[in-house]
């Protein structure tokens, strides 16, 4: 028979283990709650977007291959970009990983416009975006910042640019897509992604900005990269592809 002392020692161990078990269960239920932020509530907020070309759009069009923005979720999974949640009054650190490439002869609010506004970086900290990768390709000499022009790209810092140029040789803006945020129809942020002329595509763009009004914004790409309607149908007109809302809370 157990002594009284041993008995109470066992009871104590059972209670402690039970408590740990409860703690683990509680912790687990917390960790399955929706993650709305990848950083603390006061520090910079990180948003990573991926542009994937050639996504299957639908069977009703000959242009099946449509480009789309995706949000990279907290565990690395790709999520819809139809509705992007961003905090107000906090530094947003945006990284766009663009697997697409190619210049565009048209840029702006319709399929025939050629509006250089959308080739400019607007609304970011310092008025610049930082380009990584894709920068060793030949581009218009008006943007002298690539290896063929003997300009040094500082590793780890990217290449700060305030606009992307027109490329005479390729006959288009060196912009593959834009991530443009509008509030009441006005451009708040415009971040063009770099086209380069790398046939395999790919460039990474980093930019920082603040959104200081809570409420619903619109995001839209301004390179007519969809099908039909001079490029403004398909992906360009479908939430979660080349347009969507930004909810600032
Ligand atoms: Cu686009």
Boltz pocket constraint, residues with backbone or C-beta under 6 A from the ligand:
constraints:
  - pocket:
      binder: B
      contacts: [[A, 67], [A, 176], [A, 177], [A, 178], [A, 221], [A, 222], [A, 223], [A, 224], [A, 225], [A, 242]]
      max_distance: 6.0
